[in-house]
Every structure is written in C-alpha cells, then in structure tokens.
Amino acid sequence: MKTFEELISEIDYPEETNEEVGIRAEVFLNAYQAAENWHRKQLNNLSFQLNKRFLQGCQAKELIWFYNEKVGGILDDFIY
C-alpha cells in the first residue's frame, strides 16, 4: 500500500512559481469571499422579509413555506 506522498509524487504537475501559486490562491479566496458575502446578504434579506411577514400576521404554515422556499434556493447555490 502506497503512502499519500508516494501517490501524489507520481502526478506530473507543471512547474509553477511561488508568485503563480500566490495569485491562484488569492483569486480563489477572493471568489470564495465574494460568494460568502452574497449569500450572507441574501440570508439577511430573508430575515428581514420573514420579520415583515410575521408582523403582517402571517400564519406559521405560510412562514415555514416561505422560509423553506427561499432558504432552499440559497442552499442549492452552495451545493451546485
């Protein structure tokens, strides 16, 4: 049985400079942060909408449906 190091040593990686690796990591982290910020904004918006509907007198069944509909869409974005 091979170790992890032995398995990855067989993969032929192109030579990249530390600068290229840094740029790739920065791009990945920026994209991750942007996605996280967008989803955080969507969830905050959802919270405000739920509070508004609650104050308008929505019943629990309607609130649960609304929440599941909206949160389900946001969570689907994370999965895909």
C-alpha positions in Angstrom: 0.0 0.0 0.0 1.4 3.4 -1.0 1.5 6.4 1.2 -0.2 9.6 0.2 3.2 11.2 -0.6 4.0 8.3 -2.9 0.7 8.6 -4.7 1.0 12.3 -5.4 4.6 12.1 -6.3 3.5 10.1 -9.4 1.3 13.0 -10.6 3.1 15.2 -13.1 2.5 18.8 -12.0 3.6 21.7 -14.2 6.2 23.9 -12.6 4.7 27.0 -11.1 6.5 29.8 -9.4 5.5 30.8 -5.9 4.1 34.0 -7.4 1.7 32.0 -9.6 0.6 29.9 -6.7 0.0 33.0 -4.7 -2.1 34.6 -7.4 -4.2 31.4 -7.8 -4.7 31.2 -4.1 -5.7 34.9 -3.9 -8.2 34.5 -6.8 -9.7 31.5 -5.2 -10.0 33.3 -1.8 -11.5 36.4 -3.4 -14.1 34.4 -5.2 -14.9 32.4 -2.0 -15.3 35.7 -0.1 -17.5 37.2 -2.8 -19.8 34.2 -2.7 -19.9 34.2 1.1 -20.8 37.9 1.1 -23.5 37.4 -1.5 -25.1 34.6 0.4 -24.8 36.4 3.7 -26.6 39.4 2.1 -29.3 37.0 0.8 -29.9 35.4 4.2 -30.0 38.9 5.9 -32.6 40.0 3.3 -34.6 36.8 4.0 -34.5 37.5 7.7 -36.0 41.0 7.2 -38.7 39.6 4.9 -39.6 36.9 7.5 -39.9 39.6 10.2 -42.0 41.8 7.9 -44.4 38.9 7.1 -44.6 37.9 10.8 -45.5 41.5 11.7 -48.2 41.4 9.0 -49.8 38.5 10.7 -48.7 35.5 8.5 -49.6 32.1 9.9 -46.8 29.7 10.9 -47.5 27.4 7.9 -47.1 30.3 5.5 -43.9 31.4 7.2 -42.4 27.9 7.1 -43.3 27.6 3.4 -41.7 31.0 2.6 -38.6 30.2 4.6 -38.1 26.8 3.1 -38.7 28.2 -0.4 -36.1 31.0 0.0 -33.5 29.2 2.1 -33.7 26.1 -0.1 -32.8 28.2 -3.1 -29.9 29.8 -1.3 -28.6 26.5 0.0 -28.9 25.0 -3.5 -26.5 27.7 -4.7 -23.9 26.4 -2.2 -24.4 22.8 -3.3 -24.1 23.5 -7.0 
